[in-house]
Amino acid sequence: MYTADDYIYRFIYHTASPFGKKEKIDGLTTIAISQWNHYFNWNGRFVAHSIVQFFMQYNKIVFDIFNTFAFIGLGLMINGFSRRRSDKHSDAIILFIVFAFLWFFIPEFGKSALWVSGSGNYLWTSLIYLSFIMMCSLKKDTNVLLLVGSIIAGFLAGATNENSGPASALIVMLMMLLEYLKDKKFYLWKLFSVIASLIGSIVMVMSPGSQARGHMSMTLGVLLGNFKNLASLSIHSYWIPYVALLVLYICAYRQRKLLDNSTIMSFIFLIGHFASVYSLILSPEAPPRTLFGSTVFLGIAIFMVVYDLNKSTYSVALKYILAVALLGLFLRSGLTAYRDVNYTNLQVTQEYRTITDAKKVGKDTVTVKLISEPKSLYNAFDGTAYLQKDPGAWMNLWVANYFGMKSISGK
């Protein structure tokens, strides 16, 4: 069900305050008005929050269906981009491992892939900047249609979020450099797309709302502190993929494939991964879910080499062993996550039923039984603001607005 910011984005945005008249989002015009206000009063992520507000117009099941396809699309894009660079056919076992990688290493899975507001900011935007990168991997001469399309794609990719957008532009620039060094080719439309991407990033970051809320002291001590925190977070989150990638590079070296096109591209995506992580030293806060794009870039770096080494005897045997092990781990992890998410869903469904039943008999105040503490990072309610006992609490007021109630309290 919905949680935290979802209730806010059901309405035309003015401020984060739950007071005052609320007009529900109803079509593209109201979304545009809302994002204009949002840009000046909260932050510049107009691409991500336009996606969120589009889905908040409809029943939750609409989002659930499309979000499922978005997640499947992300896995297919990672797999497709990885295999294409090594000129290998898609491999079902590797594809399964790609999705297992996403399941285990997407940070705060519930908040970044299942929560409407989180998914709009991280899962859905990943499809935009990956599409931009994939578009710029084409080797086609400049024409008007390609030029216009790449500029639009670049601008939207740059405006997705503060770290993955600029990192995707860096990846494209490194791809252009590689093309020039290897093939002596330079495509003008790619240059314009990168410029558009950088403009998109600047427009997003420099929004008055972001500047007002995100002020941070740029002292050396603060930056070093942020760097240490990010290094600790990335090592804690990715030490297994880092070790796996190091082993893959050693295998590529032993097989004299370290300078293959796919391995060089893997290095480029690894640079993009580190850029998306450590650019956050300029951010006043960096919750784990902001590393979503970092996970995606690291996954592509890994699976490019996996596909390149796929045909050796040892790699085929290891692939099947790894797949079986991951399947066992996933079944255990997935069942635990399902139980927790399902239990929370049943509790929130009961809250909704209590509220709607009260409305049916003409009541404008209601008391609901509060949900239990979530136990899994696969649960979107873990760490997000939701109903409290106090009817005057911030989220209680927003949920009351959503349901058209005077007040909602918890027990």
C-alpha positions in Angstrom: 0.0 0.0 0.0 1.0 3.7 0.1 3.4 5.1 2.7 5.0 8.4 3.5 5.4 10.8 0.5 2.9 8.9 -1.6 0.1 10.6 0.2 1.6 14.0 -0.4 2.1 13.4 -4.2 -1.6 12.5 -4.6 -2.2 16.3 -4.5 -0.9 19.3 -6.4 2.3 20.2 -4.5 2.5 23.5 -2.7 4.5 22.8 0.4 5.1 19.8 2.6 2.5 21.2 5.0 -0.6 19.1 5.3 -2.7 22.2 6.1 -4.8 24.1 3.6 -7.0 23.2 0.6 -5.8 20.1 -1.3 -6.5 19.6 -5.0 -5.9 16.1 -6.3 -3.7 15.4 -9.3 -5.9 14.8 -12.3 -4.0 14.7 -15.6 -0.8 16.1 -17.1 -1.7 19.8 -16.5 -2.0 19.3 -12.8 1.2 17.3 -12.7 3.0 20.1 -14.5 1.7 22.7 -12.1 2.6 20.5 -9.2 6.2 19.9 -10.4 6.6 23.6 -11.0 5.8 24.3 -7.4 7.8 21.3 -6.3 10.9 22.6 -8.1 10.8 25.9 -6.4 9.8 24.7 -2.9 11.2 21.2 -2.3 13.7 19.8 -4.9 14.5 19.6 -8.6 13.7 15.9 -9.3 10.9 16.8 -11.7 11.5 13.7 -13.8 11.2 11.2 -10.9 8.3 13.0 -9.2 6.3 13.4 -12.4 6.4 9.6 -12.7 5.3 9.2 -9.1 2.4 11.7 -9.5 1.3 10.1 -12.7 0.8 6.8 -11.0 -0.8 8.4 -7.9 -3.8 9.3 -10.0 -4.8 5.7 -10.3 -5.6 2.7 -8.2 -2.5 1.1 -6.6 -2.9 -2.0 -8.8 -2.0 0.0 -11.9 1.3 1.0 -10.4 1.9 -2.6 -9.2 1.5 -4.0 -12.7 3.7 -1.4 -14.4 6.3 -1.4 -11.7 6.6 -5.2 -12.1 7.4 -4.7 -15.8 9.8 -1.9 -14.9 11.8 -4.2 -12.7 11.8 -7.0 -15.3 12.9 -4.4 -17.9 15.8 -3.3 -15.7 17.1 -6.9 -15.5 16.7 -7.4 -19.2 18.5 -4.1 -20.0 21.4 -5.1 -17.7 21.6 -8.5 -19.3 21.1 -7.2 -22.9 23.8 -4.5 -22.6 26.2 -6.9 -21.0 26.0 -9.6 -23.6 25.9 -7.2 -26.6 29.4 -5.9 -25.9 30.8 -9.5 -26.0 28.7 -10.5 -29.1 27.2 -13.4 -27.1 23.7 -14.8 -27.2 21.6 -14.3 -24.1 22.0 -17.0 -21.5 19.0 -18.0 -19.3 21.3 -19.0 -16.3 23.2 -15.7 -16.4 19.9 -13.8 -16.7 18.7 -15.5 -13.5 21.9 -14.5 -11.8 21.3 -10.9 -13.0 18.0 -10.8 -11.2 19.5 -12.5 -8.1 22.1 -9.8 -8.1 19.4 -7.1 -8.2 17.5 -8.9 -5.4 20.5 -9.1 -3.1 22.3 -5.9 -3.8 19.7 -3.2 -4.6 19.9 -1.2 -1.4 16.8 -0.9 0.7 14.8 -2.9 -1.8 11.4 -2.1 -0.3 12.0 1.7 -0.4 13.8 1.8 -3.8 11.8 -0.8 -5.8 8.4 -1.3 -4.2 7.5 2.1 -2.6 5.8 4.3 -5.2 7.8 7.4 -4.3 11.0 5.5 -4.0 10.5 3.4 -7.1 9.8 6.5 -9.1 13.0 8.1 -7.9 15.3 5.1 -8.4 13.9 2.1 -10.3 12.1 4.1 -13.0 14.8 6.7 -13.4 17.3 3.8 -13.9 15.4 2.9 -17.1 15.8 6.5 -18.3 19.6 6.8 -17.8 20.3 3.3 -19.0 18.3 4.0 -22.2 20.4 7.1 -22.7 23.6 5.1 -22.3 22.3 2.4 -24.6 21.3 5.0 -27.2 24.7 6.5 -27.1 26.3 3.1 -27.7 24.9 3.2 -31.2 27.3 3.9 -34.0 25.2 5.9 -36.4 25.9 9.1 -38.2 24.3 12.3 -37.1 20.8 13.1 -38.4 18.1 15.5 -37.2 15.9 12.8 -35.6 18.8 11.2 -33.8 20.1 14.6 -32.7 16.8 15.7 -31.3 16.1 12.4 -29.6 19.5 12.1 -28.0 19.3 15.7 -26.6 15.9 14.9 -25.0 17.2 11.6 -23.7 20.3 13.2 -22.4 18.5 16.0 -20.6 16.0 13.6 -18.9 18.8 11.3 -17.9 20.8 14.1 -16.4 17.8 15.3 -14.4 17.0 11.9 -12.9 18.9 12.2 -9.7 21.9 13.9 -8.3 24.5 11.1 -8.6 23.3 8.6 -11.3 22.5 11.3 -13.8 26.0 12.8 -13.9 27.6 9.4 -13.7 25.7 8.3 -16.8 27.0 11.3 -18.7 30.6 10.4 -17.6 30.1 6.8 -18.9 29.0 8.2 -22.3 31.9 10.5 -22.4 34.3 7.7 -21.7 32.6 5.6 -24.4 33.1 8.4 -26.8 36.8 8.6 -25.9 37.1 4.9 -26.5 35.4 5.1 -29.9 37.8 7.9 -30.9 40.9 6.1 -29.7 40.0 2.7 -31.3 38.1 3.7 -34.4 38.9 7.4 -34.9 35.2 8.0 -34.9 33.5 11.1 -33.4 29.7 11.4 -33.4 28.4 15.0 -33.0 25.0 13.9 -31.8 26.6 12.2 -28.8 28.5 15.3 -27.8 25.2 17.3 -27.8 23.5 14.6 -25.8 26.2 14.8 -23.1 25.9 18.5 -23.0 22.1 18.2 -22.6 22.7 15.7 -19.8 24.9 18.0 -17.9 22.4 20.8 -18.4 19.7 18.5 -17.0 21.8 17.8 -14.0 22.5 21.5 -13.4 18.8 22.4 -13.8 17.9 19.7 -11.2 20.6 20.4 -8.7 20.2 24.2 -8.8 16.5 24.2 -8.2 15.6 26.8 -5.5 14.0 24.1 -3.4 17.1 22.0 -3.4 19.4 24.9 -2.7 17.2 26.0 0.2 17.0 22.5 1.8 20.4 21.0 0.8 22.8 23.6 2.1 26.0 22.0 3.4 29.2 23.4 4.8 31.9 22.6 2.2 34.8 22.4 4.7 37.6 19.9 4.2 36.6 18.2 7.4 32.9 17.7 6.3 34.0 16.4 2.9 36.5 14.0 4.4 33.8 12.8 6.8 31.4 12.2 4.0 34.1 10.4 2.0 34.8 8.0 4.9 31.1 7.4 5.4 30.6 6.6 1.7 33.6 4.3 1.6 32.3 2.4 4.6 28.8 2.2 3.1 30.1 1.0 -0.3 32.4 -1.6 1.1 29.7 -2.9 3.4 27.2 -3.0 0.6 29.4 -4.3 -2.3 32.4 -6.2 -0.9 31.0 -9.5 -2.4 30.6 -7.9 -5.9 34.0 -6.2 -5.6 35.7 -9.5 -4.9 33.7 -11.2 -7.7 34.7 -8.6 -10.2 38.4 -8.7 -9.1 38.3 -12.5 -9.7 36.7 -12.0 -13.1 39.4 -9.5 -14.1 42.1 -11.9 -13.0 40.4 -14.6 -15.1 40.2 -12.2 -18.1 43.9 -11.5 -17.7 44.9 -15.1 -17.6 42.8 -15.7 -20.7 44.4 -12.7 -22.4 41.0 -10.9 -22.6 41.8 -8.0 -20.3 41.9 -5.7 -23.4 38.8 -7.1 -25.0 36.1 -4.6 -25.8 33.7 -6.0 -23.2 36.4 -5.8 -20.5 37.3 -2.2 -21.3 33.6 -1.3 -21.2 33.4 -3.0 -17.9 36.2 -0.7 -16.6 34.1 2.3 -17.9 31.0 1.2 -16.0 33.1 0.5 -12.9 34.3 4.1 -13.1 30.7 5.2 -13.4 29.9 3.1 -10.4 32.5 4.8 -8.3 31.5 8.2 -9.6 27.9 7.7 -8.6 29.0 6.6 -5.1 31.6 9.3 -4.3 29.8 12.2 -5.9 27.6 12.0 -2.9 30.3 13.6 -0.8 28.7 16.8 -1.9 25.3 15.8 -0.5 24.3 16.6 3.1 22.8 13.1 3.4 23.2 9.8 1.5 20.8 7.1 2.5 21.6 3.6 1.1 18.9 3.8 -1.5 20.8 6.6 -3.3 23.2 3.9 -4.4 20.6 2.3 -6.6 22.3 3.5 -9.8 25.7 2.5 -8.4 24.4 -1.0 -8.1 23.1 -1.0 -11.6 26.5 0.2 -13.0 28.4 -2.3 -11.0 26.1 -5.1 -12.2 26.8 -4.2 -15.8 30.5 -4.1 -15.1 30.4 -7.6 -13.7 28.1 -9.2 -16.3 30.0 -7.8 -19.2 33.0 -9.9 -18.1 30.8 -12.8 -17.2 29.5 -13.0 -20.7 32.9 -12.6 -22.2 34.2 -15.6 -20.2 31.1 -17.6 -20.5 32.3 -20.3 -22.9 35.2 -21.7 -21.0 34.8 -25.1 -19.3 35.4 -23.8 -15.8 33.1 -20.8 -16.2 30.2 -23.0 -17.4 30.5 -25.3 -14.4 30.8 -22.4 -12.0 27.8 -20.7 -13.5 25.5 -23.6 -12.8 26.9 -24.1 -9.2 26.5 -20.3 -8.5 22.9 -20.4 -9.9 21.9 -23.3 -7.7 23.4 -21.6 -4.6 21.7 -18.3 -5.4 18.4 -20.1 -5.9 18.6 -21.6 -2.5 19.6 -18.3 -0.9 16.8 -16.5 -2.8 14.1 -18.9 -1.7 15.2 -18.4 2.0 15.5 -14.7 1.7 12.4 -14.3 -0.5 10.2 -16.3 1.8 11.2 -14.2 4.8 10.7 -11.0 2.9 7.3 -12.1 1.6 6.0 -13.0 5.1 7.0 -9.6 6.4 5.7 -7.6 3.5 2.4 -9.6 3.3 1.8 -9.1 7.0 2.3 -5.4 6.8 0.0 -5.3 3.7 -2.8 -7.1 5.6 -2.5 -4.6 8.5 -2.6 -1.6 6.2 -5.5 -3.1 4.3 -7.4 -3.4 7.6 -6.6 0.3 8.3 -8.0 1.3 5.0 -11.1 -0.8 5.6 -11.6 0.8 9.0 -11.3 4.3 7.5 -13.6 3.7 4.5 -16.2 2.0 6.8 -16.2 5.1 9.0 -16.7 7.3 6.0 -19.7 5.2 4.8 -21.6 5.9 8.0 -20.8 9.6 7.9 -17.9 9.8 10.4 -15.1 12.3 9.7 -12.8 11.0 12.6 -11.6 7.5 13.1 -9.1 5.5 15.1 -7.1 2.6 13.5 -4.9 -0.1 14.8 -1.3 0.8 14.0 0.9 -1.6 12.0 3.7 -3.7 13.6 7.3 -2.7 13.2 8.5 -4.0 9.8 11.3 -6.6 10.0 12.8 -6.5 6.5 14.5 -4.0 4.2 12.3 -5.5 1.5 9.4 -3.8 3.2 8.6 -0.3 2.0 7.3 0.6 5.5 10.7 0.0 7.1 12.0 3.5 7.9 9.3 5.5 6.1 7.0 7.9 7.9 3.5 6.5 8.6 0.5 6.8 10.9 1.1 7.4 14.6 -1.1 7.6 17.7 -1.3 11.4 17.6 -4.0 12.6 15.1 -2.0 15.8 14.8 1.1 14.1 13.6 2.3 15.1 10.1 1.6 11.8 8.4 -1.8 11.4 10.1 -2.8 14.7 8.7 -1.7 13.7 5.2 -3.5 10.4 5.3 -6.6 12.2 6.5 -6.3 14.5 3.5 -6.0 11.5 1.2 -9.2 9.8 2.6 -11.1 13.1 3.0 -11.3 12.7 6.8 -11.0 15.3 9.5 -8.6 13.3 11.6 -7.1 9.8 12.0 -5.5 8.6 15.2 -3.8 5.4 16.0 -4.0 2.9 18.8 
